[in-house]
């Protein structure tokens, strides 16, 4: 049988009804497992935060008990440091590690990552670190998907799909927002939309949401009730808020990255204990001085349930304090996410902007809730560069489509402004740093500076089809790291022959990626009339 027939058979199997049903079933199974893990995680975090509040309130009037609490925080810090050293893949939020797992650049040991990440998150919440549960929930869900794949004996290609499904389940269970889980997994984790992936991810996300809603209720983690809709004639303020959120997104990312890479990176001796001890020590102080800033942000959420009752000065203080504390906790590398704090910061940014508009132009204060929702979408889009997910998240927070237009506008404007200012997307920057760790194989490929990962599908009749890798003059700073053929992964060498319908995972220098992408797109373009002259390093049609 010819290779073309084999490829056609593989594609026929992939798009057959039986294959779709199998993927849906495996997605649902992943959602049940991942949703169950994240449900237990949320319950454990709630208990840890309640214990924190109870202990610090009881100890606040007794100096001896206050000192005793700092001893407890020190023990928690040492325990988390030990776990981080034992399983390094659990450091930080876990979303960059999940990205790398889906890309095939990492192979995390799920049997260790699951319990370690779970315990680290609970211990961090008990200490009062200003970190969220969404990032760890995504990693926990992803590792649940990997566990399902290994249990069922699936291929590495299908395993990556189930990891994405698990990430969707984790996000869904963390926010009680199933569509947000699906869109986040597709837009941020897998970064492609295929029928098989959409079906499996939706099944996983819905199953996880159903499970968590049976235990914790059906309401989303954040719920805003809009009394009035902002009139279209006032949408000038929506555009202005988008610009403001784009600027805030740039500030957010610049501060976070600088704290991690320029401040805490200098603390080398005794890491990670020496680094996270700064965050744990500050958390101990905050637990008594400003407890509203501790943990993910539930305490602040209680303060802004009725934005009209919160003065602008208080909103500004909450915004600055929460951002600075979260930045220190994140920069230290402590296990925990920043998504929920980001959502809280977005709501505060929107309310602060709304106070300015209300005070200067006399808009009714009832619109402050609208600005809070728009601020969430704008900052989410400006920081993470996932505008579609931001729109869907706000839809699920409000339960109405009436905000769809205004939320879409603010998300797009914030996205464009943040990109124009030149700040890196949050998780892409973290992923780049993660893959740049000394000792990783990608370090030895002749690259300089940041790296970018791209996937190219080889078209029928393309320039590279049926050529060996060593026979092609690739653009400078380009390395083929993996080829996926009919669902099977191939680690390429110079003698590997590229076939039609292959998917090539390519790593390239960020500084030369524009030229490289043009050349590679022409190399892989499936047109018999298209040819490229590789010796010049530039594309040419003839």
N, C-alpha and C positions, 0 to 999 in steps of 0.2 A: 504494500500500500504506500502511496506517495506521501511526502511530508505534508503537502497541502490537504490531502484527504484526512490525515491524522489531525491536523489543526482544525479542519472543519468538523470532524467528529467531536473533538474536545469542546469546540464552541457550541455544537448542538447539545451536548450533555449539559454544559453550563447553563443554557437558557431553556432547558426542558422543564416541564411542569414538575416532574418528580424532584429535580434538583432544587427548584425553588421551594418546594414543600419541605425538603430536608433542611435547607438553610433556615427557613422560618422556624422549624421545630428546634433546631440547635440554638437559634437566637433566643427563643423563648426560654429554653433551658438555661442559657447563660444569664438571661434576665432574672430568673428565679434565684439562681445561685448568687449572682452579684448583688441583686436587690436584697437578698437575705443578709449577706455580709454587711452591706452598707446600713441596713436597718439596725442591726446589732451595734454597728459603729456609732450611729447617731444616738442610740439609747445610752451607750456607754459615755459618749461625750456629754450628754445632758446630765447624767449622774455626776460626772467629774466636775462640771461647771457648778452644779448645785452644791457639791461638797466644798469646792473652793469658796463660794460665797458664804456658806455657813461657817467654815473654819476662820476665815479672815474677819468676819463680823464679830465672832465670839472672841477673837484674839485682840481686836483693835484697842480695847480698853486696858490691856495688860501687857506691859513692855516685855515681860518674860515670855509670854505666849507669842508675841510678835517675833522675838528672836528664835523661838522654837519653830515658827512657820518658815523662817529663812533657812533653818537647818533642813526642813522637809524639802524646800525648793532645791537646795543643794543636792540632796539625795536623788531627787527626780532628774536633775541635770546630769548627774553621773550615770544614772541608769539609761537615759536617752542617748548619751554619748557612747556608752558601751554598745547599745543596739545599733547605732549608726556605724560604728566601726565593724561590727559583726556582719552587717548587711548594708553596704554603701549605697545600693540602689534605692534605698528608702529616704535618702536625704532630700530636702526640699519638698515641693508640692507633690511630685510624682507624675505630673503631666508631661514634662519633657522626656522622662524615662519611657512613658507610654508611647509618645511619638516615636522615639528611637526603636522601641520594640516593634511597632507596626511597620516601620521602614526596614526592619531586618538588621538594624545596626546593633541591637542588643538582644540578649537572650536571658532575661531575668529568671532566677529560680523562684517560681511562684510559691513553693512550699515554705520558703523562708520570708519572702517579701510580704505575703499576706499577714501572718501573725505579727511580724516585726512592725510593719506600718500601722497596724491596728493599735498595738501597744504604745508606740511612740506618740500617736495622735492623742490617745487618752491621757498619757502622762503630761504631754504638753498642755492640754486643756486644763488639767488639774493644777498646773503651775501658773496658768493665766496668760500664756503666750497669745499675742494678737495674731492668730493664724486661723484660717477657715478649714472647713471639713470637705469642701468640694474637690480640691485637688487630690487629697488622699483618697476620697471616695472614687474618683476616676481611676486611680491606680489600683485600688482594691477591686473595683469592678473589672478592670482589664486583666488582672491576675486571676480573677474568677473565670473569665473567658478562657484564659490559657489553661486553667485547671480542667475545664470542660473539654477543651481540645485534646489535651494529653490523655484524659480518661477515655475519650472516644477514639483515640489513635488517629487523629486527623493529620493531614500534611501541614508543612510549615506555612504554605500559602493560605490554607483555610484557617490555620491557627491565628494568623494575623487578622483575618476577618473577624474571628470570634473575640479577639482582644479588643478590636474596635467596638464590637457589640457590647462587650463588658464595660468599656469606657462610657458608652451611651447609657447603660443601665446604672452605672455609678453616678453620673451627673443627674439622671432622672430621679433617682432615689434621694440624692442630696438636696435637690431643690423642690421635690414633688412636682416636677415639670417635665413630662415625657417628651414633648416636642423639642424642648430646649436640649434635652439629652441627645436626641437624634441629630439635630442640627449641629451641636457642638462636636459630636463624634465625626460627622461628615466634613464639616468646615474646618475644624482645627486639628483633629487627630489623623483621619485617613486622607483628607484633602482630595477626594474624588467622589463622584456620584455615579454609582452603577446600580442597576435594578437589584442584583443579588444583595449588595451591601445595604441598600435602603430597606429592603424587605426584612433582612435579618436584624438590622439595627432597630427598626420600628418594633418588631416583635420583642426584642430584648428590653427596650426602653419602656414599652407599655406594661410588660410583665413585671418589671421592677417597680414601676409606679403603682401598679395594682397591689403588689405585696406590701410596700411601705405604707400605702394608704390604709390598709387593713389594720396596721399596727399603730401608726402615728396620726391617722386622720387624712382627710382628702384635701385640706387647704394647703396651698403652697407655703413655703417657708416665709416668704414675704408676700403680703397681700395688701394692695392699695385700692381703696374705693373712691372713684372719681365722682364728685358731686356735680360737676359741670364739665362740658367739653370746651376746650380753647377754641374760640371762633377763628375761622380761616383768615379773617382780616388781621388777626394778631400773630400770624405765622412768621412775621419778621422776627419776633422774639425767639421762635423755634430755631431759625437759622443762626441767630446770635448765640443761642445756647449751644448749638452744635460747634460753633467756633470756640466758645469758651471751653467746652468739654474736650475738643481737640488739643487746645493748649494745656489743659489739665492732664490729659493723657500723656503728652510729651513730658511734662514735669514729673508725673508719676513714674514713668519708665526710666527717665534720666536719674532720678533720685534712687530708685531701687537698684539699678545697675551700678551706680557709683558706690553705693553703700556696700554692695557685695564685692565688687571687683577692685575698688580702690581703698576701702577701709578694712573690711574683714579679711580680704586676701592677704594683707600684710601680717596677719596673725597666723604664723605658720607653726610655731612650736606648740605642741600639745593639742593641736587640732584633732577632732572637732570640739573637744571639751573646752578648750580655751576660747573658742568662738561663741559657742552657744551659751557659755556661762554669762556672757554679757547680756544676752536676751533674757535668760532666766533670772539674773539678778535684777534687771529692770522690771521684769514682770512681778517679782516679789515686792518691789517698791510701789508699783502701780496698783497692786491689789489693795493697798491701804490708802494711798494718796488719791488715786483716780481710778476706782474699780470699773468705771464705765468704759474704759479703754481696753480692758482685758478680754481675752477670748475672741471669738469671731466677730462679734458686733451686735449680738442680741440685745444687750443693755442699751446701746445707742438706738436701736430700732424701737425699743419701748419709749425712748425719749421723743422720737419724731413721728410717732403714730398720728399725732395731730399737729402738723407743722405750724399752724397758725398760732399755737401757744408757745412756740420756741423762738426767742428773739434772734435776730441775725447775728449778734455778737456770740451767742451760745453756739449757733450752728458753725460759725467760723472756727471757734475754739475746738469743737468736736472734730471738725474736718482736719485741722492741722495736727491735733494731738493723736488722732487715730492713724493718720498717715505716717507720722514720725515713728510711732511705736511699732506699727506694722513693718515699716522699712527696716528697723533694727532687727526685728524677729526674722524677717525674710533674709536679710543680708547675712545673718549669722549662719545660715544653712540649716536651721532647725527644721525638723519634719513638720510640715503643715502647709496648707494652701493659702492663697491670697484672693481667691475669687469672691468669697463672701465679704471679706473686708472691702474688696473693690466695689461690690454692689452697694455697700453702706456708704462708701466714699462718693459713689455716683449720686445716691439719693441726697446726701448732704450738699454736694456741689449744685445739684438742681435747685434745692431749697434756698441755698445762699443766693444763687442767681435770681430766683423768683422773688426773694425779699428785695433785691435791688430794683427789679422791675416794678414791683408793687409800690415801693417807696417813692420811686422817681416818676412813675407814670400813672399811679393811682388805680392799677388793676385790682379786682377783688382778691382778698386773701384766700378765697376758696381754690384759686388756681395753683396754690403752692403744692398741692398734692400732684397735680399734673406735671409741674416742673420737677418734682422728685422722681417720677417715673421716667420722664425724658432724660433727666440727669443720669439715671442708671444706664439707659440705652447708649447715651452719648459717651460716657466714660468707658463703658465696656467695649464699645467699638473703637474708641481712640486708643485704648491700651492694648487690647488683644487683636484688633483688626479682624473681628468676626461680626460684621454688621448684620448679617441675616440672623445669626444666633441672638444678637442683642434685640432685634425686633420681636422674635418669637418669645424670648424671655419676658419682655414687657407685656406681650399679649397674655401670657399665662399668669403674670402677676396681677393683672387688672381684670382678666376674664371678659374683656370686651374688645371688639375690633374697631371701636370708634377712635382709638388712639393710633391705629395703624399708620395713617398718613404722617402725622406729626412725629411719631417714633422713627419712621423710615427716614424722614428728612434729617432729623438730628443725628441719626446713626451715620448716614452718608456724609454729612458735612464734617462730623468729628473724624471720620475715617480719612477723608481727604486732607483735612488740616493736619492731623497727626503725621500722615505720610509726607506731606509737603515740608513739615518741619524737620524731617529726616530721622525721627526716632525709630528704632527697630520695634517690630511687633514683639510683645512681651514673651510669649512662649517660644517663638522662633529664635529669639536672642538666647534664651536659656538653653534651648536645644543645641545651638551652635557652641555654646560654652561647654555643654556636656560632652559633645563629640570631640572637643578639643583637649580632652584630658590627656596628659602625657602617658605614653604607653599604648594608646589606642592605635590600631592599625592604620587609621586614616591619617595619622600624623606623618607617616613615612612616605606619602605619595607625592612629595614635591610641591606641596601647597604653601602659600604664604597668606597669613591673615585669616579672615573668616571664610567659611565654606558654605556652600549651598547644595542641597540635595534636590534632584529633579528626576522625574520618571518620563521616559520616552517610549512610545509604542512604535515598533518597526512596521511600516506599511509594506504591502505587497508591491514589488517593483521598485522599492526604494534603493538609494545608492548603497546602503550598507548590507542589504540582503545578500545572503550566501557568501559574504566575505568573512575572513578570519579577522579577529580584533587587531592583530599585528599588521595586517595588510592595509589598515586605514590610518591615515594621518589625522589624529584627533587634535582638536584645538588645545593650545597650551593650558595647563592647569585643569585638565579633565581626566577623570578616572572612572572606568566602568566597574562598579563594585558588585553588581548582581544582575543576573538575567533570569526572568521568570518565563518559562515556556510551558504552555498548556497546564498551568497549575503547579509545575515543578520548578524548584529553585536550582540555579546553576551558579557555582562560583567560577567566574570566568578566568581564563588565562589567555595568553597571546594566541594560542592555537584554537580557541573556541570560535566556532563559525556561527554568525548571527543569522537567524531565520526570520521569515515574515511572521508577524503576530507576536514576536518576542516583546517583552517589556524590559527595558534596560533602566536600572537604577544608577544614576550618574552623580558623582560628587565633583564640584568645580569650585574654583576660586571666586569669591564674591566680587572681587575687583574686575574680573574679566568675564563675568557671567553674561553680560549683554551680548557681546560678540559670540561667545561660545554657544548661547542658546539659539542664535540665528543660524549658525552653522549646523548644529545638531538637528534643528527642526528640518532643515533642507536635507540633511543626510537621511533622516528617517521618513521623509514625506513619501507617501505611497502613490506616486505618480510615475508612470513609465516615461513621461516626457521631461521629467525633472532630473537634472544631473548636477553634481557638484565637483568642482576641481579641487581636490583636497590639498594639493601641494602648495597652493597659495594661502590656504587657511581661510578663504572667503568663499561664500556661496556664489554660484553662477548658474543661470538657467540657459539651457541650450537645446 
